[in-house]
Amino acid sequence: MRLSSVRHDGGEDVGIATGTGIVLLSTVNRLTGARLGPSLLDIIRHRQLPEIARAVAALTELGDDLGYQGPVVFAPLLREPPKLWGAGLNYARHAADLEVEQPEGMPGSYLRPSSTVIGDGDAIIIPRQSQRVTAEAELGVVIGVTCRDVRPEDARSVIAGYTTVLDMTAEDAIRINPRFIPWAKAFDTFCSIGPWLVTPDEVEDLTATRVATIVNGETIADNVVAAMMRDPFWLVSHFSAGMTLEAGTVIATGTPGAGVIRDGDVVEAHVEGIGRLRNPVVAAASVLSEVG
């Protein structure tokens, strides 16, 4: 199953992909009398994915015209994930980008605030505080069950699905000092997520999944999941060790390579079989504005 968050009727809804287009969760609720959702995060927290799959299948068999006819405008997949973990330098190529050695044994890591989150089509804002911002495509893992101390061999059982992530970094800051990475990753708009959550049964071979960073139509870097230092299941175990991962937590699993982005660029993350994110890049205004 493939699900998304979409803008609809002045608010947001959940879109479910079918063979004939996108079905809105509000339509499913109206036709079945169910009270599922209403947000994708609610669906994950309340473990409603199987119920949604059954409801959509049943309505489709009845021949109901469920397709949403309006233009599809995606919203951020999860606006406020409870945790946003990232794995750094999980590919050797990205360590070379930064002119550093890949860590031994495990990748680096960072935790970022949900205020960084945007979605497909939203603008990435280059902050005045950085002269070199990079963007990197990553496979995202979305946790489906609140968990702790998960063994790698059990990780599949706690995963709701996979998504696409565009992860931005004020790279000039971490070139000065790697300890600045939490600050360098935390600017508004620095984490684009979506547009799709793809359930694990839809992914035939995760290790063969190719991840690509694309700037202005040019592929800057790409590689497969099998080339990671540590695979996504190991990362779920690592980040859950001694720490609760709430349902809806997103783990960005590392990038094959980053591209420098500037005002006017368009940057994309393509995760084969999962989805493609596309975000324009704009420079911050030269004067501070009040955030309402």
Secondary structure, DSSP 8 states (H G I E B T S, - for coil): -EEEEEEETTEEEEEEEETTEEEEHHHHHHHH-----SSHHHHHHTT-HHHHHHHHHHHHHTT---B--S---B--S-SS-S-EEEEES-SHHHHHHTTS---SSS-EEEE--GGGEE-TT--EEE-TT-S-EEEEEEEEEEE-S-BSS--GGGGGGGEEEEEEEEEEEEHHHHHH-GGGHHHHT-STT-EEE-S-EE-GGG-S-GGG-EEEEEETTEEEEEEEGGGSSS-HHHHHHHHHTTS-B-TT-EEE---S-EEEE-TT-EEEEEETTTEEEEEEEEE--SS-----
